[in-house]
Amino acid sequence: MAPSTLTALAEEKTLQASFVRDEDERPKVAYNQFSNEIPVISIAGIDDVDGKRAEICKKIVEACEDWGVFQVVDHGVDTKLISEMTRLAREFFALPAEDKLRFDMSGGKKGGFIVSSHLQGEAVQDWREIVTYFSYPLKTRDYSRWPDKPEGWIEVTKEYSDKLMDLACKLLEVLSEAMDLEKEALTKACVDMDQKVVVNFYPKCPQPDLTLGLKRHTDPGTITLLLQDQVGGLQATRDNGKTWITVQPVEGAFVVNLGDHGHYLSNGRFKNADHQAVVNSNCSRLSIATFQNPAPDATVYPLKIREGEKPILEEPITFAEMYRKKMSKDLELARLKKLAKEQQQLQEMEKSKLEAKPLEQILA
């Protein structure tokens, strides 16, 4: 079972067993071994229809077809707002455990603080603490689940959430146009767009080579905007995990990940970013992920199928069904892997017992 907070564990010499991952899941590349393969795109002038827009859109589309990941700068989100959001988040995670646990979201509560993950049945814990805000639709906001410490964080998060909703919709317009659809097509496909802001805090870790801050995954939603500090730890792969790169942190940039919903709407043309987060023993790391998701009853199916292509989904399903299937599959794979590991350990024990027996007993 996950601890209430990771603060105490960060000072220990060895990692608790609940965080230790199988060898094939452990980090292959260091948190600070940076790559510049992920494009950094300035979107200054993206609203100039006769100006730079076409050139910017081309770069974004190429990045989505290649990696499903890119970084945006000159995005129009105020640097003071970004600094305040980051400062207040760090102050929250520095609070005593009892202050953080006032907003404990375990047991199905919608929003608040938790260690590792809000998903049930995870075999191995992620090395992180998180605060989750369910921020859109506006009518569903429950401010009683938004931490009231440090002072002012609620108001700053409101503004941050609104600005990132605007930026996400602007980027989705580009992808809609690339598919030769009206520019609101992807946003409309989300019906009443849902937004979740997840603040990740990765404390320094006693044995970072044995664990992950966040396990390998693709985001289920449409598009994700990630703000990260300068420490490093976000990693991406495009060859099914054979090779990994660590994304170079860029001051003030947002890392944009395309999710499964965006992948399906484009009929697989745009990749869903395959990524994870690694940790280190030198210092903590902070990132803020803003997930833009469709409404639970939104239809998931390609919006356009190009000539000569087949649809990558057999039939339309709701986003709620898609999400449920994804989570069930992930948990089933984890269960089967755990079972196989236990069977292997059992066989090795039987083999050891057999090898320890005198030859006459084996032949008897």
Steps between C-alpha positions, in 0.01 A plus 500: 500500500622850414620719786305813598777726363845446350675765709644257757586235242714744300757496783526121519801314359306229318178498302191334644403182313163643392684745267747252344423426136587193294829532313333548160311805633794677664657816352740448209603866462596749775266782605752763381628333183309744282403465135400776260297265276167641622433818300464835678250711305438873542133573443544879491286611206277190495191723474637686194304326226710656224824493693688227687200276571557257210867449592419448871217258418730296275751456785228397748347247261841346421573466873164328560561259214856426615493481882163623623710734719631854452574809709344842453654835590368856443160354588349808662457356851639765736839411649396649836200265512727202421746606772223545758341163418838330538595685821170422672515135396848463651379665821212252524724195473731648766212511750483253792335167415187581702431812290531305175290209631207732576436469125565124475319373189528126569175306510359655183486867601498733196813712526763566764830347615630144468824303473579310178167476317123518541462174302404194699680166468840632391762228562794742550484854638628806312753721685294820511251707695220666307226759536211467255256777409186419300473843340262468202209496436472803728168384647665186639775678695505405868716760675485303826742256331741778394777556759456832685868505596717675399285810498401615152556167323130451419473836316826444312390148397169639368684745273761241397230250411312755283814607310599141428151415376536787250845383389389137459203602284730713284729200439204274424388750236832447320453122498140534380613714207775249418226237463311732260222546752347817646736638764264424791457133394725340764370725777138424400581126501575539873139623550531677840877497544630364827821627659709356780809673644743256664793643696778239528769517768785250468712505820865400478515122503748271685526252209367665184636225273245256648180700456306756295336827594220414261476172314500474121165592345309698242248760618141393432368847415528740208803717579720567805704812582788439741698767682825360642785649700863489387597177681403252228323166515236490225588225253346393168528203265375441148621141450287328765749552780816366332666842526415801718594867490486754785320815387717812534331742745441844346429791737135608478409248227207260501562144387201395289404130498231365273276243672310189390183695420690735268672198342166330428331817368784537247468129404852437627661777294605685817690288752398462862812586699658199672676639809607458864672697777825400670634629832841571652687498833627859482191720513121512474315576177168675434274480195143614436297301246177647364289232333235601246255212467168444327177469698435142618216456247694649206533268200844359424543427128711645216369837380654447159626187324733574212472322168651152513487486882288283725358625831722405796192439715243236407209709620428824687518480880464758775807647668386344830501154334837567338651607832353203686642256243842664517516485880373139507760397244783670693398336828458159334847523342646592840316206660624251238854631532487461879362146461774403254763639738358301792492180289861556395605548863316179593676305224838635610427395860404148386815482287716609798337238721563235236864602455551484877381137518753213490500320163373170654186682628428649156537158330304313768 
